Amino acid sequence: MKVACITLGCRTNQHDTAEMQTLLEQEGFVMVGQREKADAYVINTCTVTQKSDTSSRQAVKKSLNLNPNALVVFTGCYAQLNPQEAAGLAGLDFVLGNADKLEIAKLLKSKLGNWQKSDTTEIVMSDIHKKRIFRTIPVKNFQGMTKAFIKVQTGCDEKCSFCTVVRARGKSVSDDRENILKNIDEAIYSGFKEITLTGINLGTWGMDKGENFSSLVYDIAQIPGDFRVRLSSINPMEIDNDLIRLIAGSEKICSHLHIPLQSGDDEVLKRMRRNYNRDQYLDVVHRAASAIPNLGLGADVIVGFPGETEAAFENTRKIIEDLPFSYLHVFSYSPRRGTEANDYKDDVPGNIKKERNKILSELAKEKGLKFKNRFLNKTTTVLIENQRDKKTGKLKGHTDNYIPISIDGPDPYKNSLIPITLQKVSGDYVEGCVLS
């Protein structure tokens, strides 16, 4: 039986998909690409924006276009938050909750033998808000990627007014330190050269166990081997001086932080119910940037949040202009059902959101170009990925501070950490050559 997995959204979802693939392979299923004809399609959805909702629904149609008789499973955050709505999608067979993903192999094995397509959609969903233990398994394959995404934490105890994560993922819960180290050992043994630590609120790892995140990163950095460690998105108040010193002092930990900003205005941050203010954010970034050489710094920003005035937007624009960002993810606010902000009455008109998004996106592009130019004619280590660029056919990869690189080279370079001299900025990439 052939199964294809489609992943939308965050790196935690990518890890969840890899776990499901591992379980399916252990039960004898053959994994195929998402654009291939399969007997079953597992769609791991995202619901962070209206656009991600649309993409999740479209994934069902695309799968059924490949095989109208396929069994289609809809899981992930969209499925968790809106199971009845999801169940109404034409051609969908199962809605599977976030807490039930590790049951995917049992589900398919029990159904695919003598299963036939029907108009009925079955919902399989546990209570995500019940007290639960962290469940994960070692993963050896991440959909052909050179990077292993290791989930160390899930859920979130914050109450941001725009976010659906608490309802979709439940309260924060951490994996055991020993299990994380074992999973990382397994990934390194399987040949992965980059370990990305993921979580819904990554920096809160260990808070439920009386431990702290920086101590975990320290232990990971002590593991021998030819690999590097990257942190996925981490909130500003979870970045302590110990973590900054670790990133600055360890060759294994990538000089890269993605620290969500959302807004540079205190009043908007307060309405968003973020747990920091402008000055606290500035302090964290200044401490990190002054201590970590060549830091690659990214952030998420929301424009057009309800009540965002011109002055508030200018505060956000100014903080972005002043800080050493190397890239930004800019989002226009979209209301989400079930959130506090969905009931705010002072939404910003769409044309203003569009204009503010454009201003910040152009500013981000300028800052990204400036950052890339700093490293021209310098040599740095790049992890060469397994997939070539579809347009150019060139190999691609990232530096440790997350500059995207494009080079000419043979396939044996793939999945290797290689010294590359950066030569020229070309669109989103920097062209480089292998250091001879």
Buried (B, 14 or more C-beta within 10 A) or exposed (E): BBBBBBBBBBBBBBBBBBBBBBBBBEBEBEBBEBEEEBBBBBBBBBBBBEEBBEBBBEBBEBBBEBBEEBBBBBBBBBBBBBBEBBBEBEBBBBBBBBBBBBBBBEBBBEBBEEBEEEEEBBBBBBEBEEEBEBEBBBBBBBBEBBBBBBBBBBBBEBEBBBBBBBBBBBBBBBBBBEBBBEBBBBBBEEEBBBBBBBBBBBBBBBBBEEBBBBBBBBEBBEBEEEBBBBBBBBBBBBBBEBBBBBBBEBEBBBBBBBBBBBBBBBBBBEBBBBBBBBEBBBEBBEBBBEBBEBBBBBBBBBBBBBBBEEEBBBBBBEBBEEBBBBBBBBBBBBEBEEBBBBEBEEBBEEEBBEBBBEBBBEBBEEBBEEBBEEBBEEBBBBBBBBEBEEEBEBBBBBBBBBBBBBBEBEEEBBBBBBEBBBEEBEEEBBBBEBEE
